[in-house]
Amino acid sequence: MKEYTSRALKKNYDLGQYAALYRSAILGMIKEVRQGERDYTPTTLDFGKVKFRIARHFGFCKGVENAIEMAYQALEYNVGKPVYMVSELIHNPYINEDLTRRGLQFIKTSTGKQLIPWENLHADDVVVIPAFGATVQDKAIMQNKGIDIKRWDAMCRFVEHVWFRAEELGKKGFTIIIHGKFNHEETQATFSYSNRFAPTVVVKDMKTSHILAEIIAGTRPLADFETYFRATASEGFDPILHLQKVAVVNQTTMLASETADIAQYFRQVMLQKFGEENEAQHVGNTRDTLCYATKNNQTATHHLLDTPADLAIVIGGRNSSNTSHLVELCETQLPTYFIRSEDDILSEKAILHFDFHHQHEAEIQDFLPQKECIEIILTSGASCPDSLLEKVMIKILSFYENVRPLEEVIGDFMKE
């Protein structure tokens, strides 16, 4: 396997002290050039024997990048002091493992399992709030201990916006329906905040939305609420009383189009029950709570699939919700491989693919077709560093002889 790198190119793109761990010189240039463009046309990098189609929007959003920078700064500014994070910074082992090696300690797992007892923490300890946020209960514990939870709060502003809209609508008498995965850190945090102001219930997908809608419409027995939703509803939730006025918000990493469909579905259910003239009294408008970054990544993937390709490679953490949704989109069109990093590309013959539908990994043989020129779709989830996407691209190129030089390919892109 030959090495395919470009030191000269990387020297021209300052990555900074920590940013070099997660930014990419190549992809950074592409993003910078395309910044401000409103179209979703993918970027094509033509290396001769391999063409990469790279999604217009992919990888880290500003919220995730801000959280990562804050975590590294917390370690740098607090040498010798315990530095904690409430749960995983993002759903990507590459970043989480690097932070752990540098001394960061996670208080909980991504599923809420306590790793470090709260009694072990003290007032002068440093605690970083991750991009997903933290539950109201966990924040109260830290504040009662005298821990400053504002100094290192990296909560995403779009998650915060969902909280504020839930509060606003709750105070107007609306029940909050959260489209999300109940055990996900973000949904747990949003749920904990929302139910301070409103009865709250979580629906995972359209299937569970149909069940809740049938309860609203009276075509399904009330007892089914206990069966399907008691574990994901706020304490004291009364389906007769609390399903008269509803508003849908989401876990920001869910499929944006599915959230929009669910919100529209509940709107139609309420209009049918209460009449169009009473819409404002029974349906809350939450269209502005959809995360633009998640929506952009997913829309860009739709446009990416309009271009010809032989296969798709999607990079991200296995427990990353938004990455799995990108995989779902690609799977509808062509062979798709879900990997964590370049290490899952075992050779030019084999790739380690994660089947998230059945939660197991499989070694796939002959994933690269034998063709004169292969075309590969590349994208990544919001928790995936651009550096990993670059490494995947470089590793695939290393399997081929006489590919075009990187500087030449990037030079062609810059001329377009």
C-alpha positions, 0 to 999 in steps of 0.5 A: 500500500503506497502513501498518498498524502500532501504535506505542501497542501496542509502547510497552506492551511493552518489547522491550529493546536487542537483543530488538527485532530478533527479538521481536514486541510483538504475538506477545509479548503472545499468548505471555505470555497463553497461557503455561502453557496445555496445550492446542494450540488455535491463536490466532485474530486476526480483522481482519474481511477477514482471519483469521489462525490462529497456531500455539499454539507457533511460532518461537524456543525458549528455546535459540535465544533464549539463543544469540542474546542471547549472540551480541549480548552477546559483540559488546557486551562485546568491542568492538575484539576479533575475535568469531567463531562456529563456524558459523551461529548459527541457520538464519535469514539475518535474524539471521545477516546482522545479526550479521555487519554488527555484526562477528561472523565465522563460522568455517565455513558451515552445511555445514562449509566452512571460511571462516576458517582455524583458524591465524588465531585466537588465545588472546585471541579470542572464539568463540561456540559456536552452539545446534547445538554444535560438534564435539569436534575443533573444540573441541579445536583451540580449547582447544589455542590457549588460547581460552576455549570455556566463556565464550560457549557457547550450545549448546542444553541439549537437544542437550547432553542427547542427547550425555549420553544417547549417552555413558551408553548407549555406556558400557553397550555400546549402538550409537548410531543418530542420526536426522538429516542427516549434513551438518547441524552439529548431527548432525556435533557429536553424531556427533563426541561419540557415537563417542567412547563408542560405535559410531555410525551416522546414518540420514536417514529411515525409508527408510534405517532400513529398509535398516539394519534389513534388515541387522540381520535378515539379510535384506539382504547385509552388503555393503550396509552399505558401500554405504549407511552407510560414509560415515555410520558411525564408523570401524571400525564392524562391522555384525555386532558393533555391531548387537546392541544399539542406541539411537536419538537424534536431531538435535533439529530433525528431525520428532519423530514420525518419530524416535519412529517410527524408534525404535519400528521398531528396537525391533520389529526387535530384539524380533523378532530377540532376543525380548521377554524380552531387550528391555533387553539389546538396545534402549536407551530414549531417549524423553527425548531428544526436544526438547520445543520441536521437538515442541511446534511440530510438534504445534501445527501438527497442531492448527492444521491442524484449523481451517479455512483457505484457505492456510498461510504458513510462515516460516523459513530455507531451510536450516532443517530444522525449518521444512521439516518444518512445511511438509511437515505443512501441505502435506498439507492446503492450499496452503502457501508457504515464505518467508524474510520479508515481502520474499518477499511481492512484492505482493497478487498474488505470493509467492516460494515456496521448494520445498525438495523440489526446492531452487528458488524459484518466483513464485506468482501469485494466492496470496491467494484472492478472498473476502469473508474469507480465513483464513490459517494462520501459523507459523514454524520454531524459527530464525525471529524472531517479528518476521518473523512479525509483519511478514508479518502486517502486510504482508498486512493492508496489502493490504486496506482497512478492516480492524479496528484492531490494538488492537481485535483484541488487546483482543478476544483479551485478553478471551477 
